[in-house]
Amino acid sequence: MTKRMKRLFWGSTIFLLLVLLGFGPAAQAEPEAAGPGNGGGSPAEKQAGSQPRYDDYARFLAGRPTPGGSLADDEKTAAWSRYAESMQRSWQRFESRQLKPMREWASKELAGVVTDTVFYPFSGPDFVNAYNMFPRAKTYLLVALEPVGELPEAGEMGAEYLASLQRSLYHYFHIDFFGTKRMKAQIAQSELKGVLPILLCFLSREDLRVLDVRHWLMRPDGSVAEQAADQEADGGPGIPGLRLVFQAPGAAEPQALYFVHLNLQNQGCGRQPHFVSFLKGFGPLTTFTKAASYLLYGPNFSELRQFILERSQCVVQGDSGIPLKYLDPAVWNLKFYGKYRGPLAMFSHKRQPELAAAYQNGKDVYPLPFGFGYHYRAGTGNLLLAARKSGENLK
């Protein structure tokens, strides 16, 4: 029996004894209303026994105090205090240098973009950039190679665990993207086991209240199974993932974040037609890519590239996304931002003559007040906004 199963067993047993002895809630008492905005939380927030709520986990991992919360005692340790101070400093620098100018730019330049669903392939756990670009999206679909991970044990988020989380975020706070190889290695060598702790940290750092967290599994027949994240995932064949529900302050409705662990190569994604159907079910997509390793240039990801071109109402990307030659100006309105000086040296063979000519021509080229993707220093990045023309229907 696992620790979590033992905790749930003994928690349920003690609760039952209290009820039988008259110390539990009266049988006729009305249940507390669940759901967003009422202060009671969703049913999944009301976890058994003393299990912390998901939002308590998120605040703890973000280094944000939870006065009166279920992890308040854990926050009294010297390790957490040091971690919280360091996290606050790192986030403030990241916010000032990167996120604030990004939000201001997006509020003007992306104001007219329909963003019900944001599709972010090759994302890693980078929810922050997608959210700051498109804060009003109903759904965020992140797809990457990193493992999903699990909810940490409440008593096991000590100094070593917090140090692992801090190391995983160190480069991100400096360069604003996750390197896939580095990320996988750090997760494999740490207690994190996957991206869930990072996603929870990011949600709370954006001042979003976490309502629900589910392990998500798409079976080979296309059906989806979900399980509360405070339980061990069943596993089994299929595409694993997470579904997190959260709510912004003052928002009328909650939003959803999916993280899906899937290889998007033709031989991976192409053999998962049920997952493609799942994506199509969200309707028109806004596709967002950054630091995408220039994978959409070559034949191994041609099916994903074609899917994006056929199903996206809008594409926002750096030069590591879909090459300009595939974006037909008869179909797309194109706007260019920043500067194009070519790819990094290690990707020098991915230089785009068409993109260089577009920037040199200067038509529809505008400033970009922040770094983007591999060109993460302000004044060095480039960004392309492609909006489907009116009358050009999705396929």
Phi and psi in degrees as a GROMACS rama.xvg file:
@    title "Ramachandran Plot"
@    xaxis  label "Phi"
@    yaxis  label "Psi"
@TYPE xy
-72.7253  167.868  THR-2
-60.4959  -42.0541  LYS-3
-66.6936  -40.6318  ARG-4
-64.2942  -40.3132  MET-5
-62.7188  -44.2766  LYS-6
-60.9875  -44.053  ARG-7
-65.7271  -38.6708  LEU-8
-63.1006  -52.1813  PHE-9
-69.3082  -35.7224  TRP-10
-61.2585  -43.7255  GLY-11
-67.3748  -38.9357  SER-12
-63.7916  -47.8958  THR-13
-62.3666  -42.1159  ILE-14
-59.6014  -43.1027  PHE-15
-64.1205  -40.8127  LEU-16
-63.8836  -41.0826  LEU-17
-61.3394  -41.491  LEU-18
-62.5594  -45.4312  VAL-19
-65.0167  -31.4024  LEU-20
-86.1106  -3.04074  LEU-21
95.1295  5.40189  GLY-22
-93.955  -8.61086  PHE-23
-85.4978  -179.483  GLY-24
-66.3434  144.376  PRO-25
-61.268  142.654  ALA-26
-62.9798  -30.4374  ALA-27
-88.2885  -2.72564  GLN-28
-65.7913  142.206  ALA-29
-71.0209  137.007  GLU-30
-67.7582  146.321  PRO-31
-66.3554  134.576  GLU-32
-61.911  137.33  ALA-33
-108.734  159.725  ALA-34
121.49  169.87  GLY-35
-62.2303  142.869  PRO-36
84.6357  -1.49101  GLY-37
-108.597  0.420009  ASN-38
81.6427  -8.75374  GLY-39
-92.3645  -21.9805  GLY-40
83.8101  164.712  GLY-41
-73.7556  167.045  SER-42
-55.4559  -34.9959  PRO-43
-69.99  -22.4333  ALA-44
-71.6714  -28.774  GLU-45
-86.2808  76.8717  LYS-46
-85.3645  161.691  GLN-47
-64.4517  148.915  ALA-48
56.2336  -132.14  GLY-49
-97.1487  13.4437  SER-50
-57.5896  126.303  GLN-51
-62.3514  151.496  PRO-52
-69.8889  157.387  ARG-53
-60.2449  -37.5073  TYR-54
-68.331  -31.2818  ASP-55
-64.184  -43.5979  ASP-56
-57.0255  -48.0831  TYR-57
-60.6028  -45.6787  ALA-58
-64.7868  -40.7811  ARG-59
-61.2182  -47.3455  PHE-60
-70.151  -23.5604  LEU-61
-85.1998  -4.6054  ALA-62
75.415  29.1222  GLY-63
-113.542  127.049  ARG-64
-61.3548  149.694  PRO-65
-124.829  73.8635  THR-66
-55.4233  124.719  PRO-67
78.817  0.00500953  GLY-68
-79.5767  173.741  GLY-69
-72.5623  -12.2395  SER-70
-112.293  15.4367  LEU-71
-57.9909  -39.6534  ALA-72
-67.0101  -35.9885  ASP-73
-66.3971  -24.3375  ASP-74
-79.3558  -4.57135  GLU-75
-85.8838  -3.99657  LYS-76
-76.4083  152.421  THR-77
-63.8023  -35.65  ALA-78
-62.9927  -44.3515  ALA-79
-68.9034  -38.2228  TRP-80
-61.1134  -43.7425  SER-81
-64.565  -43.04  ARG-82
-61.3691  -44.6708  TYR-83
-63.253  -42.1682  ALA-84
-63.924  -44.1303  GLU-85
-65.7847  -42.3612  SER-86
-62.6868  -40.9879  MET-87
-62.6598  -43.2307  GLN-88
-63.9193  -46.1221  ARG-89
-62.5396  -43.4516  SER-90
-67.3035  -40.3761  TRP-91
-62.0848  -42.0259  GLN-92
-64.7652  -44.5364  ARG-93
-62.9158  -42.7044  PHE-94
-61.2385  -46.7097  GLU-95
-68.7556  -43.7268  SER-96
-76.4384  -39.2192  ARG-97
-117.104  -52.7405  GLN-98
-73.1962  -40.9079  LEU-99
-61.467  -51.1247  LYS-100
-64.8891  -30.4478  PRO-101
-65.784  -46.088  MET-102
-62.0501  -43.6019  ARG-103
-63.4898  -40.8755  GLU-104
-65.0291  -46.8192  TRP-105
-64.4359  -35.7095  ALA-106
-63.408  -24.3199  SER-107
-96.8426  -51.5234  LYS-108
-79.9751  -25.4272  GLU-109
-110.333  12.145  LEU-110
-59.7953  -33.0378  ALA-111
-91.9801  2.76453  GLY-112
-83.0135  128.939  VAL-113
-76.6754  119.116  VAL-114
-128.625  46.5106  THR-115
-58.9403  -41.6559  ASP-116
-132.855  124.178  THR-117
-104.085  121.465  VAL-118
-102.937  121.853  PHE-119
-127.471  85.7542  TYR-120
-75.3369  152.535  PRO-121
60.6789  34.7274  PHE-122
-80.9612  -29.5958  SER-123
60.3898  -155.294  GLY-124
-88.5322  27.7804  PRO-125
-79.6186  70.5931  ASP-126
-71.9956  -29.9801  PHE-127
-60.2506  -47.041  VAL-128
-65.481  -41.7318  ASN-129
-62.5531  -41.3036  ALA-130
-69.7276  -41.6514  TYR-131
-71.8908  -26.6684  ASN-132
-75.8792  -40.8273  MET-133
-132.758  70.2764  PHE-134
-69.1641  -15.8258  PRO-135
-101.381  7.35649  ARG-136
-62.3078  145.369  ALA-137
-78.5451  -34.4258  LYS-138
-139.737  138.85  THR-139
-118.17  125.831  TYR-140
-113.817  100.646  LEU-141
-100.38  129.378  LEU-142
-128.371  126.927  VAL-143
-158.922  178.223  ALA-144
-91.5897  -13.6826  LEU-145
-66.9858  146.617  GLU-146
-66.7962  157.463  PRO-147
-71.7207  -46.1337  VAL-148
85.5768  -169.95  GLY-149
-149.131  167.619  GLU-150
-71.0828  131.759  LEU-151
-70.488  155.787  PRO-152
-67.477  140.02  GLU-153
-57.3655  -37.3095  ALA-154
-91.8967  5.31222  GLY-155
-112.292  12.1249  GLU-156
-95.3164  60.1918  MET-157
-89.1721  -158.579  GLY-158
-59.8409  -42.6368  ALA-159
-67.7128  -41.6929  GLU-160
-62.8866  -47.4015  TYR-161
-63.9287  -36.5199  LEU-162
-64.8427  -38.1374  ALA-163
-63.5141  -43.2707  SER-164
-64.0753  -41.6979  LEU-165
-64.1324  -40.9996  GLN-166
-63.434  -38.5313  ARG-167
-66.0787  -23.9654  SER-168
-98.731  -8.47881  LEU-169
-56.97  -54.6963  TYR-170
-69.1129  -33.9373  HIS-171
-59.6859  -44.0746  TYR-172
-66.581  -17.8741  PHE-173
-97.1308  -35.5446  HIS-174
-118.786  -4.90818  ILE-175
67.5341  26.1464  ASP-176
-158.075  161.827  PHE-177
-100.854  126.744  PHE-178
-78.1482  124.886  GLY-179
-57.7224  -48.3422  THR-180
-65.0271  -44.2166  LYS-181
-63.9513  -42.1876  ARG-182
-62.8949  -45.6117  MET-183
-63.4562  -40.2508  LYS-184
-66.4651  -42.7158  ALA-185
-64.3314  -40.7227  GLN-186
-67.4792  -40.3808  ILE-187
-65.7428  -30.0992  ALA-188
-98.6449  10.3795  GLN-189
-128.9  -179.936  SER-190
-85.3011  -3.32146  GLU-191
-66.9726  -41.613  LEU-192
70.2767  -7.44963  LYS-193
169.833  -169.119  GLY-194
-88.5679  -11.6685  VAL-195
-55.1297  -46.6195  LEU-196
-60.034  -35.7256  PRO-197
-68.2322  -42.8931  ILE-198
-62.5227  -42.4758  LEU-199
-61.9832  -43.2845  LEU-200
-58.195  -46.6181  CYS-201
-64.5434  -42.4276  PHE-202
-59.5035  -44.9088  LEU-203
-69.9644  -37.1402  SER-204
-63.3602  -25.8001  ARG-205
-88.322  10.581  GLU-206
62.8812  37.2048  ASP-207
-105.561  135.654  LEU-208
-88.8202  123.756  ARG-209
-83.0668  118.97  VAL-210
-95.5765  -35.3334  LEU-211
-157.115  145.923  ASP-212
-137.155  126.977  VAL-213
-129.603  135.493  ARG-214
-68.8352  137.927  HIS-215
-127.445  132.803  TRP-216
-140.093  120.838  LEU-217
-95.2468  113.924  MET-218
-74.2974  163.64  ARG-219
-57.3329  -23.9297  PRO-220
-86.4028  1.13383  ASP-221
94.8874  -10.7658  GLY-222
-73.9844  156.583  SER-223
-118.527  131.631  VAL-224
-112.755  137.849  ALA-225
-126.497  150.508  GLU-226
-147.58  139.988  GLN-227
-56.2996  138.992  ALA-228
-71.0518  -14.7472  ALA-229
-81.8349  1.8551  ASP-230
-111.265  154.745  GLN-231
-69.9265  135.002  GLU-232
-63.8194  141.092  ALA-233
-68.8958  -28.4004  ASP-234
73.7608  -146.17  GLY-235
93.1361  170.813  GLY-236
-69.087  146.453  PRO-237
139.004  -172.113  GLY-238
-99.7821  113.704  ILE-239
-83.7449  155.887  PRO-240
-170.648  -169.061  GLY-241
-135.069  151.011  LEU-242
-131.118  117.884  ARG-243
-115.169  133.103  LEU-244
-110.284  133.021  VAL-245
-145.083  167.268  PHE-246
-142.327  134.938  GLN-247
-82.4356  153.556  ALA-248
-57.6576  128.886  PRO-249
78.9373  -2.75809  GLY-250
-75.8203  144.343  ALA-251
-78.1726  -30.3776  ALA-252
-128.284  150.004  GLU-253
-75.3974  166.421  PRO-254
-122.672  164.261  GLN-255
-127.646  142.041  ALA-256
-123.003  122.306  LEU-257
-104.284  135.197  TYR-258
-119.405  123.625  PHE-259
-120.58  129.288  VAL-260
-90.4551  105.431  HIS-261
-157.6  137.491  LEU-262
-79.9853  120.152  ASN-263
-90.2021  8.25302  LEU-264
-61.6684  160.791  GLN-265
-52.2199  -44.2269  ASN-266
-72.2702  -16.0203  GLN-267
-96.7203  -67.0698  GLY-268
-65.4009  -36.9817  CYS-269
-63.6933  -22.0601  GLY-270
-95.452  10.3345  ARG-271
-121.744  63.9085  GLN-272
-60.141  -28.3328  PRO-273
-67.0172  -32.9931  HIS-274
-72.8358  -37.7481  PHE-275
-61.4782  -40.9566  VAL-276
-63.2739  -37.1576  SER-277
-60.5933  -45.2139  PHE-278
-63.0735  -43.0328  LEU-279
-62.7992  -28.157  LYS-280
-63.94  -16.2131  GLY-281
-84.6717  -3.47257  PHE-282
81.7026  -156.743  GLY-283
-59.0723  136.39  PRO-284
-107.01  149.414  LEU-285
-102.654  113.77  THR-286
-94.0907  131.924  THR-287
-127.209  127.241  PHE-288
-137.471  148.466  THR-289
-156.159  147.95  LYS-290
47.7544  48.5374  ALA-291
-94.1593  18.5478  ALA-292
57.9861  18.8987  SER-293
58.2113  25.7733  TYR-294
-67.351  -29.5821  LEU-295
-77.9467  1.74099  LEU-296
-77.2894  -35.1006  TYR-297
-99.782  179.01  GLY-298
-73.1484  -21.9551  PRO-299
-69.1337  -19.8402  ASN-300
-121.087  26.6936  PHE-301
-66.1025  -33.6374  SER-302
-70.1225  -39.3034  GLU-303
-65.6609  -43.0565  LEU-304
-58.292  -45.0955  ARG-305
-66.6663  -37.4694  GLN-306
-60.6796  -45.8679  PHE-307
-60.935  -44.5489  ILE-308
-65.495  -32.2543  LEU-309
-87.0961  -28.5712  GLU-310
-110.444  -1.35739  ARG-311
-97.2062  134.78  SER-312
-82.8511  -25.284  GLN-313
-152.065  145.972  CYS-314
-128.083  126.998  VAL-315
-121.609  121.665  VAL-316
-158.968  162.183  GLN-317
-92.9461  -172.645  GLY-318
-71.7559  -7.14158  ASP-319
-86.6884  2.03745  SER-320
-88.7816  -138.615  GLY-321
-73.1034  127.991  ILE-322
-57.8027  146.276  PRO-323
-58.3472  -31.2176  LEU-324
-62.1592  -19.624  LYS-325
-89.4564  -9.79898  TYR-326
-96.4349  91.2105  LEU-327
-63.8922  119.134  ASP-328
-63.8121  -13.0424  PRO-329
-75.889  -19.4694  ALA-330
-104.368  -33.3822  VAL-331
-118.761  138.079  TRP-332
-85.8748  126.399  ASN-333
-114.781  133.266  LEU-334
-130.419  136.805  LYS-335
-114.402  141.084  PHE-336
-130.707  147.039  TYR-337
81.1571  -143.292  GLY-338
-133.221  143.5  LYS-339
-113.921  111.617  TYR-340
-114.695  15.2006  ARG-341
92.5878  169.749  GLY-342
-75.1924  175.176  PRO-343
-61.4514  158.98  LEU-344
-55.8734  -39.6459  ALA-345
-68.0289  -16.6161  MET-346
-115.18  28.867  PHE-347
-58.5148  -27.7916  SER-348
-74.456  -4.16605  HIS-349
-98.4032  14.5365  LYS-350
-62.1369  139.339  ARG-351
-107.432  107.446  GLN-352
-60.8621  -36.4327  PRO-353
-65.2148  -40.7399  GLU-354
-70.5538  -40.4156  LEU-355
-60.1873  -41.2148  ALA-356
-66.1978  -38.1642  ALA-357
-63.7467  -42.3664  ALA-358
-69.8747  -37.5144  TYR-359
-67.3962  -34.8383  GLN-360
-64.7221  -34.997  ASN-361
83.7236  -3.87629  GLY-362
-76.9561  132.672  LYS-363
57.6146  35.6003  ASP-364
-110.95  128.512  VAL-365
-132.488  162.476  TYR-366
-66.6818  155.57  PRO-367
-130.357  112.078  LEU-368
-84.3453  13.3803  PRO-369
-148.914  159.106  PHE-370
-73.2401  161.021  GLY-371
-149.837  131.272  PHE-372
64.5141  -137.008  GLY-373
-67.101  -22.7073  TYR-374
-96.2835  72.1947  HIS-375
-85.7438  -8.73227  TYR-376
-83.0791  138.665  ARG-377
-56.2668  135.69  ALA-378
89.5413  -1.18009  GLY-379
-116.249  -13.0707  THR-380
-88.3616  167.431  GLY-381
-135.11  152.009  ASN-382
-148.553  138.573  LEU-383
-116.891  130.768  LEU-384
-111.929  114.833  LEU-385
-115.21  116.465  ALA-386
-113.467  129.416  ALA-387
-63.8312  134.501  ARG-388
-70.5059  150.672  LYS-389
-58.932  133.635  SER-390
93.9042  -13.8736  GLY-391
-90.7634  101.741  GLU-392
-82.2362  156.073  ASN-393
-71.3993  153.917  LEU-394
